[in-house]
Amino acid sequence: SRYAIGDKLPPERVLAQEMDISRNTLREAIAALQLMGILEVRHSQGNFVVALPKNEEKAFSLETIFIPNVDPFTMVDSRVGLEPGVAYLAAERATAKDVLRLKGCLERIAKAIGKGDRTGYAEADVQFHLGIAKSTQNEIIVHSISSLVDVLKKPLWQAMKEGLNQVEISRIRIQEHKAIFEAIQAGDKELAASRMREHLLSSKERFLHEIE
């Protein structure tokens, strides 16, 4: 093995270049190795080797990690393709009750950020996007978005986000969520769609940000 227990891995950009693979593929591999207990993410430090499993353990672990999980990057792209249209319809159809529900989600997001509660933030974020879907008054859309955001709860996705500074990122995202909310509240369909698309693309870019 090239790396021994205790070794720190090079930055993701360097590893991807050395292995001639995409950053997406590398990020998934690193997340899988974290779930297998081979790598450990130490915030502001990097990825470290903490164990070297046997080959038979490796095959079993990879099956349990990948089979139950949808490819996270497929989910991200699906959201970019679908949710701007959902926001457009929400701005057109949201009732006063829908707007009140979204406002409550924003308040929970802000509260979680203030407490540094990453789990609370993630839950409120999911409810915000589901709330927008419900505002379309279309059950097919609600089901579709529910299926997409369900991927956020999967182990592989959670592991892939471990190295990110979630509190810092969340402070930026609350501004984006508020902008989406205000467009829906105002009934501005085009603006709601535009702000949703900008938010999701920015989120994707932040998610791909290198863990140094």
Buried (B, 14 or more C-beta within 10 A) or exposed (E): EEBEEEEEBBBBEEBBEEEEEEBBEBBBBBBBBBBBEBBBBEEEEBBBBBEEBEEEEBEEBBEEBBEEBBBBBEBBEBBBEBBBBBBBBBBBBBEEEBBEBBBBBBEBBBEBBEEEBBEBBBBBBBBBBBBBBBBBBBEEBBEBBBEBBEBBEBBBBBBBBBBBEBBEBBEEBBEBBBBBBBBBBEBBBEBBBBBBBBBBEBBBEBBEEEBE
